[in-house]
Amino acid sequence: MAALLEVENLSTYYGQVQAVKGISFRVDEGEIVTLIGGNGAGKTTTLKTISGLEHSRGGGIRFQGRDISRVPSHEIVGSGLLQVPEGRRVFSVLSVEENLDMGAFTVMNRSEVAANKQRVFERFPILGERRHQLAGTLSGGEQQMLAIGRALMARPRLLMLDEPSLGLAPMIVRDIFRIIREINQQGVTILLVEQNARMSLKVANKGYVLERGEITVSGTNEELMRDPEVQRAFLGRAHAAPTAAPSPNGA
């Protein structure tokens, strides 16, 4: 399987603080790959560095075989690598339709923009119904759908999702993960950053665990779900304590 994204020995700093410490991973064409970890693990910094929003001090990033380590972020978007940021970050004072138009800034053909928008409305019918409504008045789940739809306007080859379940009700979380799976089945490769390890591993092909800026565990989704340390730290399955043998007096 061909590697769509290759990250090699990547290091990113905030001032003198090293947030990402020489990590390496790959995302193959057609996969869903997840990065899981707690707050401050370096997940969002990793995505921002890949997107060109932060600059690495070491290592390399290759997308479709091209080194994009020093490529401006707008060119990375134009190459087909899109990020949906944590917290959705829709343009609250613009309408749903205007938000989608903002996502199509790299698409010059207006008929293609219209066709892409129609596909988004077919994927998310609620957005079509509320196309003239201000984005800031949508529910959290609807805003997440809009943020994903905005990214889909540029027809990405690789879609990076940063904490798509953050702050959403459990029922809406299930809908979002169903949508992620469907988008992938339609040909979009996905790199998923999530604290909800259980849900992300259910949809992913493979995953990497980030702790304090380092990859500590990696494997297929089944391997990670069986890993005792992943179970303990992220899946809420601590090992059961051994049962004490009864004392002779029955106490």
Helices and strands as residue ranges (DSSP letters): E 3-14, E 17-28, E 32-36, H 43-51, E 56-63, E 66-67, H 73-78, E 81-84, H 96-103, H 110-123, H 125-129, G 135-137, H 140-152, E 158-162, H 170-185, E 189-194, H 197-203, E 206-211, E 214-220, H 221-226, H 228-230, I 231-235
